[in-house]
């Protein structure tokens, strides 16, 4: 553009092999010359003397030269003019006007175009991408297919950009390692991505050049420069830690779908990189920092979305069968995230693992189901079926049984499906296997023994007591647990939790007043509840709370004082 505005009759593109030392020798023709993205290194910097020689040569040939370089510490002397890209809307408008000529503003008002422009504000786009989008926009004919092509353009552009970055022979291995680390630590502190990218670089270097010891420069490019090269950005944000919020310089890609596209491209488009990537992620899963282990699980989930069999075989299954608790947690987290990302057949895999011969796979699947149910209520019923199938085997260790109970209890934390889950648990009471019946009662009692926000007692007081089927099923479970010798003590403890909650919530107190009569079928039922309420002490060990007296009056209406 600069050269054409000068009226230069011809423009020569200089070879990419041009170096600062050979630059002046290439300027032998009159007219304009362009040297795009001159690569600079520590051993090949651009100095003032190179530009002086080039300027002398241009004077002799009546020529002009434009050189583009990335911001680099190897510009020793020259002060580059920082280039700011034009607004994406201006690029679109100019190109569509040239290609189509009419109805430009109408096209710019289309929904997919507005979405594109909102993601490509100043400094966050490449004009070439806007020009490519303009070509797609210029061919828009109003059909649904054309609208779909515009809507899908952004994802296709991101995937192409990821392919280009990873396959670019001019990008060194360390920059590619940093790019991949950014995908794993997107929207995390920059220092994490930078530190762990160097570890990935070491794995890449050992894989590609095993005869050479890896060298990592202690002092390198500024953070802003590295992010710019990777197409990412950074800003100060507050990060939550166990001690409170602290300000951190956070790195992120402008488009949220970039990390997924980038990791998918590494995993499926560059299988030779897998050994290094797998070794690195296994290393991250052993890191002492929870955020690093969580990001390793998230990365494995994204890889599973791209190629599930390989991700399971090379990463997740190894974690799942580990004797170390942390590795199994990472596997469960990875499978949970993979299911939330709609990776194929993960639900079937978890169901099979619940009855697997290896105890660690069973543990991992049970934990994953417990994590999934509150996040995906639609999976609560399949999850309960898989957990009950595991209980049916009746050969679980005490630890595994506790995990089964905990995961099943979590199914009752799903607000939309709590009534459905109560009905399913009532159905399990009639199962011909004692272990399945015990699982239903233990899980119900554990879910009841909780007075935190959105606990079962709160749901029942707010919603469940007004649903006839839910109220009936909940009373059946309470009555069965209280009357079963193996569960009576824990059931009474959970009932105390509900009574304490009724001290502070009038709706919970009203719900208990309506529930207690449904729990009395025999005189023994009444005596058990009466004894519990009469001997109940306050939460702080003080006298019996007044709400217990009101509940006693409900159990013995004839003895109540008017």
C-alpha positions in Angstrom: 0.0 0.0 0.0 2.8 2.4 0.9 4.6 1.7 -2.3 1.5 2.0 -4.5 0.7 5.4 -2.9 4.1 6.6 -3.9 3.3 5.7 -7.5 6.0 3.1 -7.8 5.5 1.4 -11.2 6.7 -2.1 -10.0 7.1 -3.8 -6.7 9.6 -6.6 -6.1 9.1 -9.2 -3.3 12.5 -10.0 -1.8 13.3 -13.7 -1.0 12.5 -14.9 2.5 16.1 -16.1 2.5 17.3 -12.5 2.6 19.4 -11.7 5.7 20.3 -8.3 7.2 23.8 -8.7 5.8 22.7 -9.5 2.3 19.8 -7.0 2.2 21.7 -4.2 0.3 22.9 -6.6 -2.4 19.3 -7.6 -3.3 18.3 -4.0 -4.1 19.6 -3.9 -7.7 16.4 -2.9 -9.5 14.6 0.4 -9.6 11.1 0.6 -8.2 9.7 -0.8 -4.9 11.0 -3.7 -2.8 9.1 -5.5 0.0 10.8 -7.8 2.5 8.1 -9.4 4.6 8.7 -10.6 8.2 12.5 -10.5 8.2 13.6 -13.2 10.7 15.9 -11.9 13.3 17.9 -13.9 15.9 20.6 -13.3 18.4 23.2 -14.2 15.8 21.5 -12.3 13.0 20.3 -8.9 14.3 19.3 -5.9 12.2 21.7 -3.0 12.8 21.8 0.6 11.7 24.7 -0.2 9.4 22.5 -2.7 7.4 19.9 0.1 6.8 22.5 2.7 5.9 23.9 0.3 3.2 20.4 -0.4 1.9 19.6 3.3 1.8 22.8 4.1 -0.2 21.9 1.3 -2.7 18.3 2.6 -3.0 19.6 6.1 -3.9 21.6 4.7 -6.7 18.7 2.7 -8.2 16.0 5.2 -7.4 14.3 2.5 -5.3 12.1 2.2 -2.2 12.1 -0.5 0.4 9.5 -1.6 3.0 10.6 -4.1 5.6 8.2 -5.7 8.1 9.6 -7.3 11.3 8.1 -8.6 14.5 8.8 -6.7 17.7 12.2 -8.1 18.6 15.1 -7.4 21.0 17.4 -8.0 18.0 16.6 -4.6 16.4 19.9 -3.0 17.4 19.6 0.6 16.5 16.6 0.9 14.1 13.3 2.2 15.6 10.5 0.5 13.8 7.2 2.2 13.1 4.5 0.3 14.9 1.7 -0.7 12.6 -1.9 -0.7 13.8 -4.3 -2.8 11.6 -7.3 -0.9 10.2 -10.8 -1.6 11.7 -12.2 -4.9 10.5 -15.4 -3.1 9.4 -13.4 -0.8 7.2 -11.6 -3.8 5.6 -14.9 -5.6 5.0 -16.6 -2.5 3.6 -13.7 -1.8 1.2 -13.4 -5.4 -0.1 -17.2 -6.0 -0.4 -17.6 -2.7 -2.2 -14.9 -3.8 -4.7 -16.3 -7.3 -5.2 -20.0 -6.6 -5.1 -20.5 -2.9 -5.5 -24.0 -2.6 -4.0 -26.0 -3.3 -0.7 -22.8 -3.1 1.3 -24.3 -1.7 4.4 -27.2 -4.2 4.3 -24.7 -7.0 4.2 -22.7 -5.5 7.1 -25.9 -5.5 9.2 -26.4 -9.3 8.9 -26.2 -11.2 12.2 -23.2 -13.4 11.3 -21.4 -10.3 10.2 -22.1 -8.4 13.4 -20.8 -11.4 15.3 -17.6 -11.5 13.3 -17.0 -7.8 13.8 -17.7 -8.0 17.6 -14.9 -10.6 17.8 -12.5 -8.6 15.6 -12.1 -5.2 17.2 -9.0 -3.2 16.7 -5.8 -5.0 17.5 -7.5 -8.4 17.7 -7.7 -9.5 14.1 -5.6 -10.0 11.0 -6.8 -7.9 8.0 -6.2 -11.0 5.8 -8.9 -12.8 7.8 -11.3 -9.9 7.3 -10.5 -9.8 3.6 -11.2 -13.6 3.3 -14.5 -13.1 5.2 -15.3 -10.3 2.8 -15.0 -12.8 -0.2 -17.5 -15.1 1.5 -19.8 -12.2 2.3 -19.7 -10.9 -1.3 -21.1 -14.3 -2.5 -24.0 -14.2 0.0 -27.3 -14.8 -1.9 -29.7 -14.8 1.0 -30.1 -18.6 1.2 -29.9 -20.6 4.5 -26.8 -22.3 3.2 -25.0 -19.0 2.5 -26.0 -17.8 6.0 -24.6 -21.0 7.5 -21.3 -20.6 5.7 -21.0 -17.1 7.2 -21.8 -18.4 10.7 -19.3 -21.2 10.3 -16.5 -19.0 8.9 -15.1 -18.0 12.3 -14.6 -21.7 13.4 -13.1 -22.6 10.0 -10.8 -19.6 10.2 -9.6 -20.5 13.7 -8.9 -24.1 12.6 -7.0 -22.9 9.5 -5.0 -20.5 11.7 -4.1 -23.3 14.1 -3.0 -25.5 11.2 -0.9 -22.7 9.7 0.8 -21.9 13.0 1.8 -25.4 13.8 2.9 -26.3 10.3 4.9 -23.1 9.8 8.5 -24.1 9.2 9.7 -20.6 10.1 8.3 -20.9 13.7 10.8 -22.4 16.1 10.0 -25.3 18.4 10.0 -23.2 21.5 7.4 -20.9 20.1 5.2 -23.8 19.1 5.6 -25.3 22.6 4.5 -21.9 24.1 1.5 -21.9 21.7 0.4 -25.3 22.9 0.9 -24.4 26.5 -1.2 -21.3 26.0 -4.0 -23.6 24.7 -3.8 -25.6 27.9 -3.5 -22.6 30.2 -5.9 -20.2 28.4 -7.2 -17.6 30.8 -4.7 -18.6 33.4 -1.6 -16.6 34.7 0.9 -16.0 32.0 3.8 -17.3 34.2 2.2 -20.7 34.3 2.0 -21.0 30.5 5.6 -19.6 30.1 7.1 -21.9 32.7 5.4 -25.1 31.6 5.9 -24.3 27.9 9.6 -24.6 28.5 9.1 -28.1 30.0 7.1 -29.0 26.8 9.9 -27.6 24.7 12.4 -29.9 26.5 10.2 -32.9 25.5 10.0 -31.7 21.9 13.7 -31.1 21.7 14.5 -34.6 23.1 12.1 -36.1 20.6 13.3 -34.2 17.5 17.0 -33.8 18.4 17.8 -36.5 21.0 21.6 -36.0 20.4 21.4 -32.4 21.4 20.9 -31.2 25.0 17.9 -28.8 25.2 18.8 -25.2 25.8 16.4 -22.7 27.3 17.4 -19.1 27.4 17.1 -17.7 30.9 16.1 -14.3 29.6 14.1 -14.0 26.4 11.4 -12.0 24.7 9.0 -9.8 26.7 5.6 -11.4 27.6 3.7 -9.0 25.3 5.9 -10.0 22.3 5.5 -13.7 22.9 1.7 -13.3 23.2 1.6 -11.3 20.1 3.5 -14.0 18.2 1.0 -16.6 19.4 -2.0 -14.5 18.5 -2.9 -14.1 22.2 -3.4 -11.2 24.5 -2.8 -10.5 28.2 -4.2 -8.3 30.9 -4.2 -7.9 34.7 -6.9 -9.9 36.4 -7.7 -11.0 39.9 -7.0 -14.7 40.4 -8.7 -16.6 43.2 -6.3 -18.5 45.5 -6.7 -20.3 48.8 -5.6 -17.1 50.6 -7.9 -14.7 48.6 -7.7 -12.9 45.3 -4.4 -11.7 43.9 -3.6 -9.7 40.8 -2.0 -11.7 38.0 -1.1 -11.0 34.4 -3.4 -13.4 32.6 -2.9 -14.7 29.0 -5.8 -15.6 26.8 -6.8 -16.2 23.2 -9.4 -13.6 21.8 -11.6 -16.5 20.6 -12.7 -19.0 23.2 -12.7 -21.9 20.7 -9.0 -21.5 19.8 -7.6 -23.8 22.6 -9.9 -26.6 21.5 -9.0 -26.2 17.8 -5.3 -25.9 18.6 -5.1 -29.0 20.7 -7.2 -31.0 18.3 -4.8 -30.0 15.5 -1.8 -31.0 17.5 -3.4 -34.4 18.5 -4.8 -35.4 15.1 -2.7 -33.4 12.6 0.7 -34.0 14.1 0.8 -37.5 15.6 4.6 -37.4 15.8 4.3 -34.9 18.6 2.2 -37.2 20.7 5.0 -38.9 22.7 6.2 -35.5 23.9 2.7 -34.1 24.5 1.7 -37.2 26.5 4.8 -37.1 28.6 4.3 -33.4 29.3 0.6 -33.9 30.4 1.5 -36.8 32.7 4.1 -34.5 34.2 1.5 -31.8 34.7 -0.9 -34.3 36.4 1.8 -34.9 39.1 2.3 -31.1 39.7 1.9 -29.9 43.3 -0.4 -27.0 42.1 -4.1 -27.9 41.8 -4.7 -25.5 38.9 -2.0 -27.3 36.9 -3.5 -30.7 37.6 -6.9 -29.5 36.7 -5.7 -28.0 33.4 -4.0 -31.3 32.6 -7.4 -33.0 33.0 -9.1 -30.4 30.9 -6.5 -30.8 28.1 -7.0 -34.6 28.2 -10.8 -34.0 27.8 -10.2 -31.8 24.8 -7.9 -34.5 23.3 -10.6 -37.1 23.9 -13.1 -35.0 22.0 -10.7 -35.1 19.0 -9.7 -38.7 19.3 -11.2 -40.6 22.2 -9.5 -44.1 21.8 -6.0 -42.6 21.7 -6.7 -40.2 24.6 -8.0 -43.1 26.7 -5.2 -45.4 25.8 -2.3 -43.0 26.1 -3.5 -40.8 29.0 -6.7 -41.3 30.8 -6.7 -45.1 31.4 -3.2 -44.9 32.8 -4.4 -42.3 35.3 -7.6 -44.3 36.0 -5.7 -47.5 37.0 -3.1 -45.7 39.1 -2.7 -46.6 42.7 -2.3 -42.9 43.5 -5.4 -41.0 44.5 -4.5 -37.8 42.6 -4.0 -39.6 39.3 -7.4 -41.3 39.6 -9.0 -37.9 40.4 -7.4 -36.5 37.2 -8.9 -39.3 35.2 -12.3 -38.8 36.7 -12.1 -35.0 36.0 -11.0 -35.6 32.4 -13.9 -38.0 31.7 -16.4 -35.7 33.4 -15.2 -32.7 31.2 -15.2 -34.9 28.1 -18.8 -35.9 28.7 -19.7 -32.2 29.3 -18.0 -31.4 26.0 -20.2 -34.1 24.3 -17.3 -36.4 23.5 -18.7 -39.6 22.0 -19.4 -42.8 24.0 -18.0 -41.5 27.3 -21.2 -42.4 29.1 -21.0 -46.0 27.8 -17.4 -46.2 28.9 -18.2 -45.0 32.4 -21.1 -47.5 32.7 -18.7 -50.3 31.7 -16.0 -49.2 34.0 -18.5 -49.3 37.0 -18.4 -53.1 36.7 -14.8 -53.4 35.5 -12.5 -56.1 37.0 -10.0 -53.4 38.0 -11.0 -51.7 41.3 -9.3 -48.4 40.2 -11.3 -48.1 37.0 -14.5 -48.7 39.1 -13.4 -46.0 41.5 -12.8 -43.6 38.7 -16.1 -44.2 37.0 -18.0 -43.9 40.3 -16.3 -40.6 41.0 -17.0 -39.3 37.5 -20.7 -40.1 37.8 -20.8 -38.3 41.1 -19.3 -35.2 39.5 -21.5 -35.4 36.4 -24.9 -35.7 38.0 -25.2 -32.2 39.5 -23.9 -30.7 36.2 -26.0 -32.7 33.8 -29.4 -33.6 35.4 -30.3 -35.5 32.2 -27.6 -38.1 33.1 -28.9 -38.7 36.6 -31.0 -41.7 35.8 -28.3 -43.5 33.7 -25.8 -42.7 36.4 -28.0 -44.3 39.1 -28.4 -47.4 36.9 -24.6 -47.8 36.5 -24.0 -47.2 40.2 -26.7 -49.8 41.2 -25.2 -52.3 38.7 -21.9 -51.9 40.6 -23.6 -52.4 44.0 -25.4 -55.5 42.7 -22.0 -57.3 42.5 -21.9 -57.0 46.3 -18.1 -57.4 46.4 -17.0 -53.8 47.0 -14.4 -52.8 49.6 -15.5 -50.4 52.4 -13.8 -47.5 50.5 -15.5 -48.3 47.3 -18.8 -48.7 49.0 -18.4 -45.3 50.5 -17.6 -43.8 47.1 -20.7 -45.5 45.7 -22.9 -44.0 48.4 -21.3 -40.5 48.0 -21.8 -40.5 44.3 -25.4 -41.8 44.6 -26.2 -39.2 47.2 -25.0 -36.5 44.9 -27.8 -37.5 42.4 -30.2 -36.0 45.0 -28.5 -32.6 44.7 -29.9 -32.1 41.2 -32.9 -29.8 41.7 -34.7 -30.5 38.4 -34.6 -34.2 38.8 -34.8 -34.7 42.6 -38.4 -36.0 42.4 -37.4 -38.5 39.7 -34.4 -39.6 41.7 -36.5 -40.2 44.8 -38.8 -42.4 42.7 -35.8 -44.3 41.4 -34.5 -44.9 44.9 -37.9 -46.1 46.1 -37.7 -48.6 43.2 -34.3 -49.8 44.4 -35.8 -50.6 47.8 -37.7 -53.5 46.1 -34.5 -54.9 44.5 -33.8 -58.6 45.2 -30.2 -57.7 46.1 -29.6 -56.5 49.6 -26.6 -54.4 48.6 -28.6 -52.4 46.1 -31.3 -51.7 48.7 -28.6 -50.7 51.2 -27.1 -48.4 48.6 -30.4 -46.6 48.1 -31.0 -46.1 51.9 -27.4 -45.1 52.6 -27.4 -42.6 49.8 -30.7 -41.1 50.9 -29.6 -40.7 54.5 -26.3 -39.1 53.5 -28.2 -36.7 51.2 -30.5 -35.8 54.1 -27.7 -35.2 56.5 -26.9 -31.8 55.0 -28.3 -28.4 55.8 -26.2 -26.3 53.4 -27.7 -24.1 50.7 -29.8 -26.0 48.2 -29.7 -29.1 50.4 -32.5 -31.7 50.2 -34.3 -30.2 53.2 -34.5 -26.8 51.5 -35.8 -28.3 48.3 -38.4 -30.4 50.1 -39.6 -27.3 52.1 -39.7 -25.1 49.0 -40.9 -27.6 46.3 -41.0 -31.3 47.2 -43.8 -31.1 49.8 -46.1 -29.6 47.3 -45.6 -32.5 44.8 -47.7 -35.5 45.8 -45.4 -38.1 44.3 -42.2 -36.6 45.6 -43.7 -36.2 49.1 -44.9 -39.8 49.1 -41.5 -41.2 47.9 -39.5 -39.1 50.4 -41.7 -40.3 53.3 -41.3 -43.9 52.1 -37.5 -43.5 52.1 -37.5 -41.8 55.6 -39.8 -44.5 57.0 -37.8 -47.4 55.6 -34.4 -45.9 56.8 -35.7 -45.2 60.3 -37.2 -48.7 60.5 -34.1 -50.6 59.2 -31.8 -51.6 62.0 -28.7 -51.1 59.9 -29.7 -47.5 59.1 -31.7 -46.3 62.1 -28.9 -44.5 63.9 -27.7 -42.6 60.8 -31.3 -41.8 59.8 -32.0 -40.3 63.2 -28.8 -38.2 63.0 -30.0 -36.9 59.6 -33.4 -36.2 61.1 -31.7 -34.1 63.7 -30.1 -32.1 60.9 -33.6 -31.3 59.5 -34.9 -30.3 62.9 -32.0 -27.9 63.4 -32.7 -26.5 59.9 -36.3 -25.9 61.0 -35.1 -23.6 63.8 -34.1 -21.0 61.2 -36.6 -21.7 58.4 -40.3 -21.5 58.9 -41.0 -23.4 55.7 -38.8 -26.3 56.8 -40.6 -26.3 60.2 -43.9 -26.5 58.3 -42.6 -29.2 56.0 -41.5 -31.3 59.0 -44.9 -30.9 60.7 -46.5 -32.4 57.6 -43.9 -35.1 57.1 -43.8 -36.6 60.6 -47.3 -38.1 60.6 -46.4 -39.9 57.3 -43.5 -41.5 59.1 -45.7 -43.1 61.7 -47.3 -46.5 60.8 -46.8 -48.4 64.0 -46.5 -47.5 67.7 -42.8 -48.3 67.5 -42.4 -45.6 64.8 -44.1 -43.1 67.1 -42.1 -44.1 70.1 -38.8 -43.8 68.1 -39.5 -40.3 66.9 -40.8 -39.2 70.2 -37.8 -40.4 72.1 -35.5 -38.6 69.5 -37.3 -35.3 69.9 -37.5 -35.5 73.7 -33.8 -36.2 74.1 -32.7 -33.7 71.5 -30.3 -31.1 72.6 -29.6 -27.8 71.0 -26.8 -27.5 68.3 -24.6 -25.9 71.0 -25.4 -28.6 73.6 -28.0 -26.4 75.2 -31.7 -27.1 76.0 -34.1 -28.7 73.6 -35.0 -26.3 70.8 -38.6 -25.0 70.8 -39.2 -26.5 67.3 -38.8 -30.0 68.8 -41.8 -29.2 71.2 -44.0 -28.2 68.3 -43.0 -31.4 66.4 -43.8 -33.5 69.6 -47.2 -31.9 69.6 -47.7 -33.0 66.0 -46.9 -36.6 67.0 -49.1 -36.5 70.2 -52.0 -34.1 69.3 -54.1 -35.3 72.2 -51.5 -34.3 74.8 -50.8 -30.9 73.2 -51.7 -27.8 75.3 -54.2 -25.5 73.5 
